[in-house]
Amino acid sequence: MIEAMFLPILIYFLSFTGIWIGAGIAIKAIERISRTIRVSQFAISFLLLGFFTSISEFSVGINAVIENDPEIYVGNLIGGSIVIFMLIIPLLAILGRPIRITPEFQGFNLLASLIVVAMPVILAMDGRVSKVDSIISICLFALLMFSVQTKRGVLEKLKHMSQKSSVAVGRELLKVLFGLATVFIASKFVVEQTLFFSELLNVSPFLISLLLIAIGTNIPELAMVARSTLMRSNQVAFGNYVGSAAFNTFFLGLLTLIYGKPVILSNSYLVSLLFLVFGLMLFYYFARTKNSVSKVEGLVLFALYLAFLFTEIMLHKNLLFWY
């Protein structure tokens, strides 16, 4: 038994080491890009890291469409947003310095971002996600992307870069891709070994889906918490998280269009939906009052996540373990 567990534990250790190194490479490269083109770390990480760290959710969604089980990607994308705003961002505030809400995320963009993140929840309240719902999600996401990049002029600054700066940015982008590729490959092994241990410990599919899939596909974001805390660069991580949650909405719309039929939600997502809406409202209140999220406010959001887990477990306690 112990010998059989040695290899999975070794793979775990090596995988987390890979995640740690890859996240550090990506963060440092993003910082250098922001200094080169004189755009905030938040804007770059929102647009760039937000996309790349959401690819794991998109991969799960594509497989769910292929397997003709679209509820998996709907639940995963909604669960992913819960993890980001009620677990990962609070951990960043608790472990590091208070999260400062940068100018490009204040005012309209703050509210617009949270509406885009909440859109899948609002659309799924009737128990289905239709083609019209997916088009609405994609259009709102596109408007948000346009607003963020326009406010900071990211595309304009990229167009007017000197040749030397272009080469430097290209080099750093390759480092970002390398760092994220390392994180994603290592994350895959972490998820696989977690599944192995869950089967070994005889844990039910419900608990696996509740604690593993949504968190497992956000391992890159969790890695950013640790690296950003040590490197004191939480604006990179914060921009990544908000961007990643916004891209979840885009991917939900895109995957529903690819699926080609309305997604009927047979399972009860009502508790998850209500917790996410309340969590986003609470985050908006905290972020708007002093344009920051403090350690105490992070603890409140984290407590809400624990309440969410407790509620889901109590509602499904008869499904927790195999018999």
Secondary structure as GFF3:
##gff-version 3
##sequence-region A 1 323
A	DSSP	alpha_helix	2	37	.	.	.	ID=ss1
A	DSSP	alpha_helix	41	44	.	.	.	ID=ss2
A	DSSP	pi_helix	45	49	.	.	.	ID=ss3
A	DSSP	alpha_helix	50	52	.	.	.	ID=ss4
A	DSSP	alpha_helix	55	66	.	.	.	ID=ss5
A	DSSP	alpha_helix	71	83	.	.	.	ID=ss6
A	DSSP	pi_helix	84	88	.	.	.	ID=ss7
A	DSSP	alpha_helix	89	95	.	.	.	ID=ss8
A	DSSP	beta_strand	99	100	.	.	.	ID=ss9
A	DSSP	three_ten_helix	103	105	.	.	.	ID=ss10
A	DSSP	alpha_helix	108	124	.	.	.	ID=ss11
A	DSSP	beta_strand	128	129	.	.	.	ID=ss12
A	DSSP	alpha_helix	131	152	.	.	.	ID=ss13
A	DSSP	alpha_helix	154	159	.	.	.	ID=ss14
A	DSSP	alpha_helix	163	200	.	.	.	ID=ss15
A	DSSP	alpha_helix	205	208	.	.	.	ID=ss16
A	DSSP	pi_helix	209	213	.	.	.	ID=ss17
A	DSSP	alpha_helix	214	216	.	.	.	ID=ss18
A	DSSP	alpha_helix	219	231	.	.	.	ID=ss19
A	DSSP	alpha_helix	234	259	.	.	.	ID=ss20
A	DSSP	beta_strand	263	264	.	.	.	ID=ss21
A	DSSP	alpha_helix	270	290	.	.	.	ID=ss22
A	DSSP	beta_strand	292	293	.	.	.	ID=ss23
A	DSSP	alpha_helix	295	315	.	.	.	ID=ss24
A	DSSP	three_ten_helix	317	319	.	.	.	ID=ss25
###
